[in-house]
Amino acid sequence: MQKLATPILVTLIMLIAILGITNPAFRQPYKFLDNVEGKVEHNYFIFSVYKQYNGHTISKDGKYNMYKRYIGIALRFYEISGVREERK
């Protein structure tokens, strides 16, 4: 068991370090999807959550602005669930 635990622990530590180094917010905290307006909502060591402000849509009832959110991990962006904010 001891012979197997050490390589697994080293592999996990190296994987976390690689993901932390390739976190998009670690390298460029204000650049987002080729200069589209947006900002970092949460910056964790392994990944970051971004909220896009430019190009929002309006909900069907007209009461909310719908914003897209993305997760940045390993220098790539993936769309996740959006956010609704009440219109002013």
Sequence and secondary structure as in RCSB ss.txt:
>XXXX:A:sequence
MQKLATPILVTLIMLIAILGITNPAFRQPYKFLDNVEGKVEHNYFIFSVYKQYNGHTISKDGKYNMYKRYIGIAL
RFYEISGVREERK
>XXXX:A:secstr
 HHHHHHHHHHHHHHHHHHHHT HHHH SS  TTT SEEEEEE SS EEEEE TT EE TTSSEEEEEEEEEETT
EEEEEEEEEEE  
